[in-house]
Amino acid sequence: MKTILMTGAAVGVGTHLRRELAGRYALRLSDLRPMKPLGRGETFVRGDIARLADMLRATKGVDAIVHLGGYSVEGSWPAIQRANIVGCYNVFEAARRNAVRRIVFASSNHAVGFYRRDQVIDHRVAPRPDSRYGVSKVFGEALASLYADKYGMQVMCLRIGNVNPEPIDKRRLSIWLSPRDLAQLVAIGIEHPAIRFEIAYGVSGNARSWYDNSNAARLGYCPRDDSERYAAEVLARERPGDARAELYQGGAFVHLEEVENPAAPRGKRKGRRT
Ligand code: 15L
């Protein structure tokens, strides 16, 4: 059984993915926060991605890395820089030094969030980040490309939409990714023999998608879920939003300076306007 390091495993996407991948891989979980309880087949290495020494320890002896760690919404430049620029570099560099050749990188829809909602985009479009956070994801994709070309690493960048058991609003009807479809994409990134450097959209087979996800399909992705079955219910509770957010795929990231951060302590989660 392959051993997979999952960074940023303690919250959000990591929580869903642990459940979906249980029994299929031995999971080495890593996070800043302590994690308990662990499931069968899981081990934990506490580590800060902003410290190379921690990442050298965490990546030693694994078969592949699923890099979810970092700052997961728009935030201040120091926060983004530390977690998503320095942190991302450390994960790739530690992998190289420890001869780990496979990485699935959690990029984001916000790398291309300034495309309009009336456009359908594929994996070849130029990046149009909607935030400092989006810029950091473009940086991660560029780093993946460098490490693939220069060091022969095999990297799948998933421009993840929104992972949730159900889509939560109108925008997410277009970018929803169910946990089991997420797991399918990650498994492709870990297993597919022909991956060098790939970009794919991390979305389910949503009828309202803004993406031409043909690169994922080429690699064998066959989504099992479509947000449409939730559409009537989601649209019934939708309230009109900011006009800028409505126009662009990135939603509120195009105009907020800080976006509600689910990982922040309670009472400190709210977004801040420009
Ligand atoms: C993301 O990239 C974030 O990590 C996540 O927290 C959501 O905000 C998501 O995008 C989204 O666009 O819904």
Residues whose N, C-alpha, C, O or C-beta is under 5 A from the ligand:
A	BS01	15L	S72 V73 S108 N109 I160 G161 N162
